[in-house]
């Protein structure tokens, strides 16, 4: 009986190893490079606080901020101010506590029919385009498309997505960052 159990255990281990090798081969051969981000010509720029066009940065550039907050927004002219006031109040207080802390908030207007971009641009004018940027998409790409566009235009070492509905409580960001730092060192780095 014992030799039979031993043979079954060896056979089971061999099958598990073969399955793992097969999965690895399939994953390696089917994995592709991230698809290119398609931007309409107007989506390659943002308006600075003075209303002048500037080229958006790329996620492939070296990070120049500690935190980027991407806010996908579609017809959010009414809810956006509450969220932006809370977020910017927290981020500004944190920067006063720790002058080395840097951040940016990227509002991605996902083809809104209302005044979302204008509302967000008022924050850009108040805080400066180094801290608040507004990307206005030519057409609605859906929440995932707006998030992707914001992430690919971010300058932060860490990137946080926050909905315009105010569900994210910004003082909790430090708890999240602590949790991420506790994971250090990152595998493979």
Phi, psi and omega in degrees: 000317182297317178298326178294316177297321179295317179296320178295320179295317179295317179297317179298317179294320179294319178295319178297317179295318179296319179296318179297318178297315180298314178299318180297318180295315180297315180297318181294318184281334182264345179291136179235165175295150179303133180296151180296147178273118179274126177237136169292157183306319181292340182272002179271358185229161169228162176267128176285180185299337179269000179086013179265145179288136172227149179288136177290144175286177180237148177298340181280347174287159176297140180295141178240358178233154176282324185222131170247133176246117180260126182241097176289133186221129174226114182052054184247024184302331182275320184274334185301317183301320180298313181294316182294320178299314180296313183297310184289327175299311179298311184296321178293318177298318180296321179292327176292321177294320184228090183301342178282344181288129178234148183209167169213149174243124180247110176268122179253106177280112187272055177074034182301151176266347181260205185260030183306313181298319180294318178298314180294323182295331176299325177289325176299316179294323182287317186257347182095151184283353173285334181256327181230126177234147179239123174251122180253114180281143182296319179221162181293126179249000184087165184301316179299319179294322179292318178298314180301316180297319179294317180296317181290349178250014185268161181239007187271149171294321177243142182235127180242137173258132178228129178288152180289350181282357177082014181293331178279125176264113191296329175300339178286349180300321181295325176296318179297314179297320178298316178300318178294318180294328178293340178282348183297151354284146179294142177301134175080006180249000000 
